[in-house]
Amino acid sequence: MRQTLGKIATAAHPASRKTGTGAAPTAVAWAGMTSWTLDEVHGVRVFAFAPDGPPVRDAMELVAAAFEHDAEFLVVPAERLAPEFFTLSSGVAGEFLQKLVNYRLRLAVIGDISAHVAASNALRDFVRETNRGRQAWFLETRADLATRLAAPTPHG
């Protein structure tokens, strides 16, 4: 079941029905998430995960959610990413992003990652370079995402 609440759709894990925060997800509680939203932002379907729940460790959970809801852009709160995601030498971030690229999905990590960036020059450089492209962004807020999605796409 889905509810339309000024967005395309929202859903919540069945346990949250007691509080009236939403309806059951369509097939799977995505990545252990208790809720999500599906928006259209400047013509782009954006599937955004809620900040609550366990860390997201597998990009394929995101791919499944995106395909289920015909989304082309995924939003994951920074606090939902496993700590090893921010340790580039672990390879987790690279593998994670490569899976999304393989499925032609884009990603925004939303939230404060300043402590991670301050602790790693490699991560600082990675974030700066990633933010120059169009495939994945590390942004502070959802408003920053809307601004980036509104920007014209360079051609060539």
Summary of the structure (lengths in Angstrom):
residues: 156
radius of gyration: 15.5
end to end distance: 42.3
largest distance: 51.6
contacts: 440
relative contact order: 0.13
helix: 42%
strand: 22%
